[in-house]
């Protein structure tokens, strides 16, 4: 029984050590927040479209130079001397008296007076009335007498114009141009026909017209006007009459006074002054730009090789330049993805600013899930503030933003094992290579 307990205890220790090692090697099991999202389900996301451009900037430059000068050194001082001064002992006698005086003021007053009157109220106005008028309206048709249109066309060569006449046809009067054929063929007989081309018809219309009708009445009314009774009034008031006066007097006396004695000398000196040689030059600067989009929801898986990323100047044993392989699996629910943009902001050492390195920027066939792969090399090293940004664009103008810290190690760096370490270098060399996040 004691041997069984020892074996169970040893087995438990082995399992504990195994689980600890697995969790240490898998950041996801430890719950590390390697991948982060740049938005929440209720917030819009900022899409960073910043870009580098050559702009005209002021380059500060200059130098200090020594120069010779000459200046006045003031050594003036005060001395006390006895001086004859006037001592003023003048004084004022305040006195006066009250007196009564008259003054005039303008008093506003008046009243309204009413009266009865009689006036004419004019109710004249325009009235619409109607009348019957005869007019000639345009028409266009032909009436034949003594033949048909066929017969007329046959002998139209013999037609002669007979003027404009008035005819009655179908119960109406018409103005028409009259044409007559009076032709005697050589074989005998006579052809006589008349053609009326009607161009006006007499018609009766009822039309309105306006008439001014004079009318009105007398009426009684009450009027009013204002009677102004404003006037000047004489009033009485008391005023103070000031009879004060000043007595001017004084005497001379000897008093000590401070007198400034002007003194000083010139001296030569050496100074430093700044000579500004600043100039304008075209330099590559980062232009901040971007816009907001609606958030997406889904899952993203990132796989990065190697765990520790170096600049391309770092060569392996075969002389191959260092690079980074990136694989991204994504799945969304509320829309399809039609474009993916991946880039890294390298936060360079020595306050040299940010450098954007494009990794993937392509449109894809709209789908709810998929995988992309990309390989990239870095020219410059970057600290732990260097980040890889992943943007998923939906067909409904929605967007998801995922990012993670991705330091880029320089040409010279410490050696690290493939499986990572438990020391601080993992924190700033970037030891992550696999992560999943829901957004």
C-alpha positions as CSV (number, residue, x, y, z in Angstrom):
1,X,0.0,0.0,0.0
2,X,2.9,2.4,0.8
3,X,4.5,1.6,-2.6
4,X,1.2,2.5,-4.4
5,X,1.0,5.8,-2.7
6,X,4.6,6.7,-3.6
7,X,3.9,5.8,-7.3
8,X,0.8,8.0,-7.4
9,X,2.7,10.9,-5.8
10,X,5.5,10.5,-8.4
11,X,3.0,10.4,-11.2
12,X,1.3,13.5,-10.0
13,X,4.6,15.4,-9.8
14,X,5.5,14.3,-13.4
15,X,2.1,15.5,-14.7
16,X,2.4,18.8,-12.9
17,X,5.9,19.4,-14.4
18,X,4.7,18.4,-17.9
19,X,1.7,20.7,-17.7
20,X,3.9,23.5,-16.5
21,X,6.4,23.0,-19.4
22,X,3.5,23.0,-21.9
23,X,2.0,26.1,-20.5
24,X,5.4,27.9,-20.5
25,X,5.9,27.0,-24.1
26,X,2.4,28.0,-25.2
27,X,1.6,31.7,-24.5
28,X,-2.1,31.1,-25.4
29,X,-2.4,28.6,-22.5
30,X,-0.9,31.1,-20.1
31,X,-3.6,33.7,-21.3
32,X,-1.1,36.2,-22.5
33,X,-2.7,39.0,-24.5
34,X,-0.3,39.0,-27.4
35,X,-2.9,39.9,-30.0
36,X,-5.0,42.9,-29.4
37,X,-7.9,44.5,-31.1
38,X,-8.1,48.2,-32.0
39,X,-11.9,48.3,-31.6
40,X,-14.8,47.0,-29.6
41,X,-18.2,45.7,-30.9
42,X,-19.8,49.1,-30.2
43,X,-17.1,51.4,-31.4
44,X,-15.9,52.7,-34.8
45,X,-12.4,51.8,-35.8
46,X,-9.7,54.2,-37.0
47,X,-8.1,53.1,-40.2
48,X,-4.5,54.5,-40.3
49,X,-3.6,55.5,-43.9
50,X,-0.6,57.5,-42.9
51,X,2.1,57.7,-45.6
52,X,5.7,58.9,-46.2
53,X,6.1,61.9,-48.4
54,X,8.9,64.3,-49.2
55,X,8.1,67.7,-47.8
56,X,9.9,71.0,-47.5
57,X,11.0,71.4,-43.8
58,X,13.2,73.8,-41.9
59,X,16.5,72.3,-40.9
60,X,17.8,74.0,-37.8
61,X,21.6,74.7,-38.0
62,X,24.1,77.3,-36.9
63,X,27.2,77.9,-34.7
64,X,28.5,80.1,-31.9
65,X,31.2,82.7,-32.8
66,X,33.3,85.0,-30.6
67,X,33.3,88.7,-31.1
68,X,35.0,91.8,-29.6
69,X,32.9,94.7,-28.2
70,X,33.2,97.9,-26.2
71,X,30.7,98.9,-23.5
72,X,30.2,101.7,-20.9
73,X,30.5,100.6,-17.3
74,X,28.4,102.9,-15.1
75,X,29.9,103.7,-11.7
76,X,27.7,106.6,-10.8
77,X,26.8,107.1,-7.1
78,X,24.8,109.3,-4.8
79,X,26.2,111.8,-2.2
80,X,24.3,113.7,0.6
81,X,24.6,117.5,0.4
82,X,22.9,120.5,2.2
83,X,20.7,122.4,-0.1
84,X,18.4,125.5,0.4
85,X,14.8,124.4,-0.3
86,X,11.4,126.1,0.0
87,X,9.2,124.8,2.7
88,X,5.5,125.3,1.7
89,X,3.2,126.1,4.6
90,X,0.2,127.2,2.5
91,X,-3.3,126.3,3.7
92,X,-6.9,126.4,2.5
93,X,-9.8,128.1,4.3
94,X,-13.1,126.2,3.6
95,X,-16.2,128.4,3.9
96,X,-19.4,129.3,2.1
97,X,-23.2,129.7,2.5
98,X,-26.6,128.5,1.2
99,X,-28.8,130.6,-0.9
100,X,-32.2,130.3,-2.6
101,X,-32.6,130.6,-6.4
102,X,-35.2,130.1,-9.0
103,X,-34.9,127.8,-12.1
104,X,-37.1,126.8,-15.0
105,X,-38.1,123.3,-16.0
106,X,-40.1,122.0,-19.0
107,X,-43.2,120.0,-17.9
108,X,-44.6,117.4,-20.3
109,X,-48.4,117.3,-20.3
110,X,-51.5,117.0,-22.5
111,X,-54.8,115.1,-23.1
112,X,-56.7,113.3,-25.9
113,X,-59.9,115.0,-27.3
114,X,-62.6,113.0,-29.0
115,X,-65.1,114.1,-31.6
116,X,-67.9,112.7,-33.8
117,X,-67.7,112.9,-37.6
118,X,-69.3,111.5,-40.9
119,X,-67.3,110.1,-43.8
120,X,-67.9,108.4,-47.2
121,X,-66.9,104.7,-47.4
122,X,-66.0,103.8,-51.0
123,X,-67.0,100.2,-51.9
124,X,-66.4,100.6,-55.6
125,X,-64.7,97.6,-57.3
126,X,-64.2,95.6,-60.5
127,X,-66.9,93.1,-61.6
128,X,-66.6,90.3,-64.1
129,X,-69.3,90.3,-66.8
130,X,-69.8,88.2,-70.0
131,X,-70.6,89.1,-73.6
132,X,-71.1,87.3,-76.9
133,X,-68.6,88.1,-79.7
134,X,-68.2,86.9,-83.3
135,X,-64.7,85.8,-84.4
136,X,-63.1,84.2,-87.4
137,X,-61.1,81.1,-86.4
138,X,-58.5,79.4,-88.7
139,X,-59.6,76.3,-90.7
140,X,-58.1,74.4,-93.7
141,X,-60.3,72.3,-96.0
142,X,-61.6,72.3,-99.6
143,X,-65.2,72.3,-101.0
144,X,-65.8,71.3,-104.6
145,X,-68.8,72.4,-106.7
146,X,-69.6,70.8,-110.1
147,X,-66.9,68.1,-109.7
148,X,-64.9,65.8,-107.4
149,X,-61.3,66.2,-106.4
150,X,-60.4,63.7,-109.1
151,X,-62.1,65.7,-111.8
152,X,-60.6,68.9,-110.5
153,X,-57.1,67.4,-110.5
154,X,-57.7,66.2,-114.1
155,X,-58.5,69.8,-115.4
156,X,-56.5,71.8,-112.8
157,X,-54.4,73.2,-115.6
158,X,-57.4,75.3,-116.6
159,X,-58.1,76.6,-113.0
160,X,-58.1,80.4,-112.4
161,X,-58.1,82.3,-109.1
162,X,-61.4,84.2,-108.6
163,X,-60.6,86.1,-105.4
164,X,-61.7,85.7,-101.7
165,X,-65.4,85.1,-101.1
166,X,-67.8,84.3,-98.2
167,X,-69.7,81.1,-98.5
168,X,-72.1,79.1,-96.3
169,X,-71.4,75.4,-95.8
170,X,-72.8,73.0,-93.3
171,X,-74.7,75.8,-91.5
172,X,-71.6,77.9,-91.0
173,X,-70.1,80.9,-92.8
174,X,-66.5,80.6,-94.2
175,X,-64.0,82.8,-95.8
176,X,-62.5,81.0,-98.8
177,X,-60.3,81.4,-101.8
178,X,-62.3,80.7,-104.9
179,X,-60.9,78.9,-108.0
180,X,-62.9,78.4,-111.2
181,X,-62.5,76.0,-114.2
182,X,-64.4,77.2,-117.3
183,X,-63.0,75.0,-120.1
184,X,-64.3,74.0,-123.5
185,X,-62.5,70.9,-124.9
186,X,-61.7,70.8,-128.7
187,X,-64.0,67.9,-129.2
188,X,-66.9,69.9,-127.9
189,X,-68.8,70.5,-124.7
190,X,-68.0,72.6,-121.6
191,X,-66.5,71.8,-118.3
192,X,-67.4,74.2,-115.4
193,X,-66.3,73.6,-111.8
194,X,-65.6,75.7,-108.7
195,X,-63.1,74.9,-105.8
196,X,-63.4,76.8,-102.5
197,X,-60.3,76.6,-100.2
198,X,-61.7,77.6,-96.8
199,X,-59.3,79.3,-94.4
200,X,-61.5,81.0,-91.8
201,X,-64.8,80.0,-90.1
202,X,-67.2,82.4,-88.3
203,X,-67.9,81.4,-84.7
204,X,-69.6,82.9,-81.7
205,X,-67.8,83.0,-78.4
206,X,-68.8,84.0,-74.8
207,X,-65.9,86.0,-73.3
208,X,-65.5,87.6,-69.8
209,X,-64.6,91.3,-69.4
210,X,-64.0,93.5,-66.4
211,X,-66.2,96.6,-65.5
212,X,-65.4,99.1,-62.7
213,X,-68.6,99.7,-60.7
214,X,-68.9,102.8,-58.6
215,X,-70.5,102.3,-55.1
216,X,-70.2,103.4,-51.5
217,X,-72.0,104.7,-48.3
218,X,-71.9,107.3,-45.6
219,X,-71.1,106.3,-42.0
220,X,-70.7,107.9,-38.6
221,X,-67.4,107.6,-36.8
222,X,-65.5,108.8,-33.6
223,X,-62.1,110.4,-34.0
224,X,-59.5,111.8,-31.6
225,X,-56.5,114.0,-31.5
226,X,-53.9,114.9,-28.8
227,X,-53.9,118.4,-27.2
228,X,-50.3,119.2,-26.0
229,X,-50.3,121.4,-22.8
230,X,-46.6,121.1,-22.1
231,X,-45.1,124.3,-20.6
232,X,-42.2,125.9,-18.7
233,X,-42.5,126.2,-14.8
234,X,-40.5,128.3,-12.4
235,X,-39.3,126.4,-9.3
236,X,-37.1,127.2,-6.2
237,X,-34.1,125.4,-4.9
238,X,-31.2,125.9,-2.3
239,X,-27.6,125.9,-3.6
240,X,-24.3,126.1,-1.8
241,X,-22.1,129.1,-2.6
242,X,-18.4,128.1,-2.0
243,X,-16.3,131.1,-0.8
244,X,-13.3,129.0,0.2
245,X,-9.8,130.5,-0.4
246,X,-6.1,129.4,-0.2
247,X,-3.4,131.2,1.9
248,X,0.0,130.9,0.1
249,X,2.9,131.1,2.5
250,X,6.2,129.3,3.4
251,X,10.0,129.8,4.1
252,X,13.4,128.8,3.0
253,X,15.4,126.2,4.9
254,X,18.6,124.1,4.7
255,X,17.8,120.4,4.1
256,X,20.0,117.3,3.3
257,X,19.3,115.9,-0.2
258,X,20.7,113.0,-2.3
259,X,22.6,114.1,-5.4
260,X,23.6,111.7,-8.2
261,X,27.3,112.0,-9.2
262,X,27.7,110.8,-12.8
263,X,30.8,108.5,-13.3
264,X,31.9,105.5,-15.3
265,X,34.4,104.2,-17.9
266,X,34.6,102.3,-21.2
267,X,35.9,98.7,-21.3
268,X,36.6,96.1,-24.0
269,X,35.0,92.7,-23.7
270,X,34.7,89.3,-25.6
271,X,31.3,87.7,-26.1
272,X,29.6,84.7,-27.8
273,X,26.7,85.1,-30.3
274,X,24.7,82.5,-32.3
275,X,25.0,82.6,-36.1
276,X,21.8,81.0,-37.5
277,X,22.5,79.1,-40.8
278,X,19.2,77.2,-40.8
279,X,17.9,76.3,-44.3
280,X,15.0,74.6,-46.0
281,X,15.4,71.1,-47.4
282,X,13.1,68.3,-48.8
283,X,13.0,65.4,-46.3
284,X,11.0,62.2,-46.0
285,X,8.3,62.8,-43.3
286,X,5.3,60.8,-42.1
287,X,2.0,62.4,-43.0
288,X,-0.8,61.4,-40.6
289,X,-4.0,60.3,-42.3
290,X,-6.9,57.9,-41.9
291,X,-10.7,57.5,-41.4
292,X,-13.2,55.7,-39.2
293,X,-15.2,52.5,-40.2
294,X,-17.8,50.3,-38.5
295,X,-16.5,47.3,-36.5
296,X,-16.5,43.7,-37.6
297,X,-16.9,40.6,-35.4
298,X,-15.1,37.3,-35.9
299,X,-11.9,35.2,-35.1
300,X,-8.3,35.7,-36.2
301,X,-5.3,33.3,-35.9
302,X,-1.8,34.5,-36.4
303,X,1.3,32.3,-36.9
304,X,4.8,34.0,-37.1
305,X,8.1,32.4,-37.9
306,X,10.7,32.8,-36.5
307,X,9.7,33.7,-33.0
308,X,12.6,36.3,-32.8
309,X,12.7,38.6,-35.8
310,X,16.0,40.1,-37.0
311,X,16.9,42.7,-39.7
312,X,17.8,41.3,-43.1
313,X,21.4,42.2,-42.4
314,X,21.5,39.2,-39.9
315,X,22.7,36.1,-41.9
316,X,22.3,32.5,-41.0
317,X,25.0,29.8,-41.4
318,X,24.2,29.5,-45.1
319,X,24.4,33.3,-45.6
320,X,20.6,33.7,-46.1
321,X,19.2,37.1,-45.0
322,X,16.8,37.0,-42.1
323,X,13.1,37.4,-42.8
324,X,9.7,36.9,-41.2
325,X,7.0,34.5,-42.5
326,X,3.4,35.4,-41.5
327,X,0.3,33.3,-41.8
328,X,-3.1,34.7,-40.9
329,X,-6.4,32.7,-40.7
330,X,-9.6,34.7,-40.4
331,X,-13.4,34.0,-40.0
332,X,-16.2,36.6,-39.7
333,X,-20.0,36.3,-39.3
334,X,-21.7,39.6,-40.2
335,X,-20.2,40.4,-43.6
336,X,-17.7,39.1,-46.2
337,X,-14.1,40.2,-46.4
338,X,-12.9,41.7,-49.7
339,X,-9.6,43.3,-48.8
340,X,-6.8,42.7,-46.3
341,X,-4.0,45.1,-45.4
342,X,-1.0,44.2,-43.2
343,X,1.9,46.4,-42.4
344,X,4.4,47.0,-39.5
345,X,5.3,50.3,-37.9
346,X,9.0,50.0,-36.9
347,X,9.6,52.3,-34.0
348,X,13.4,52.9,-34.6
349,X,15.9,53.3,-31.9
350,X,17.6,56.7,-31.2
351,X,14.4,58.7,-31.7
352,X,14.6,58.2,-35.5
353,X,10.8,58.0,-35.8
354,X,8.5,55.4,-37.3
355,X,9.1,53.5,-40.5
356,X,6.1,51.8,-42.2
357,X,6.9,48.4,-43.9
358,X,4.1,47.1,-46.1
359,X,3.6,43.3,-45.7
360,X,0.3,42.6,-47.6
361,X,-2.1,44.9,-49.3
362,X,-4.5,43.2,-51.7
363,X,-8.2,42.8,-52.6
364,X,-9.6,39.2,-52.4
365,X,-12.7,37.4,-53.5
366,X,-15.4,38.3,-50.9
367,X,-15.7,35.4,-48.4
368,X,-16.5,34.7,-44.8
369,X,-13.2,32.9,-44.0
370,X,-9.8,32.4,-45.5
371,X,-6.0,32.4,-45.1
372,X,-3.2,34.7,-46.4
373,X,0.6,34.2,-46.2
374,X,3.4,36.7,-46.6
375,X,7.2,37.1,-46.2
376,X,8.9,40.3,-45.3
377,X,12.4,41.6,-44.5
378,X,13.3,44.6,-42.4
379,X,16.0,47.2,-43.0
380,X,16.1,48.7,-39.5
381,X,15.7,47.5,-36.0
382,X,12.8,48.5,-33.8
383,X,11.9,48.4,-30.1
384,X,9.0,46.7,-28.3
385,X,6.7,49.7,-29.5
386,X,7.0,48.3,-33.0
387,X,3.7,46.8,-34.0
388,X,2.2,44.7,-36.8
389,X,-1.2,46.0,-37.9
390,X,-3.8,43.7,-39.5
391,X,-6.9,45.3,-41.2
392,X,-9.8,43.3,-42.5
393,X,-12.2,45.2,-44.7
394,X,-15.8,44.1,-45.2
395,X,-18.1,44.5,-48.2
396,X,-20.4,46.7,-46.1
397,X,-17.5,49.2,-45.4
398,X,-17.0,47.5,-42.0
399,X,-13.5,46.8,-40.7
400,X,-11.6,45.0,-38.0
401,X,-8.2,46.1,-36.7
402,X,-5.9,43.6,-34.9
403,X,-2.3,44.4,-33.9
404,X,0.6,42.9,-31.9
405,X,4.0,44.0,-30.6
406,X,6.8,42.7,-32.9
407,X,10.3,44.0,-32.0
408,X,12.9,43.8,-34.8
409,X,16.3,42.8,-33.4
410,X,19.5,44.4,-34.8
411,X,22.5,42.9,-36.6
412,X,24.2,42.3,-33.2
413,X,22.1,40.6,-30.6
414,X,22.3,37.9,-27.9
415,X,21.8,34.3,-29.0
416,X,18.4,32.8,-28.0
417,X,17.2,29.2,-28.1
418,X,14.5,28.2,-30.5
419,X,12.2,27.3,-27.7
420,X,12.6,30.6,-25.9
421,X,13.7,31.4,-22.4
422,X,12.1,32.5,-19.1
423,X,14.4,35.6,-18.9
424,X,13.7,39.2,-19.6
425,X,15.0,39.1,-23.2
426,X,11.9,37.3,-24.3
427,X,9.9,40.4,-23.4
428,X,11.9,42.8,-25.6
429,X,13.2,40.5,-28.3
430,X,9.6,39.3,-29.2
431,X,9.2,35.6,-28.5
432,X,5.6,35.1,-29.7
433,X,4.8,33.0,-32.8
434,X,1.1,31.9,-32.4
435,X,-2.1,33.5,-31.2
436,X,-5.9,33.6,-31.5
437,X,-8.2,36.5,-30.8
438,X,-12.0,37.0,-31.0
439,X,-13.1,40.5,-32.0
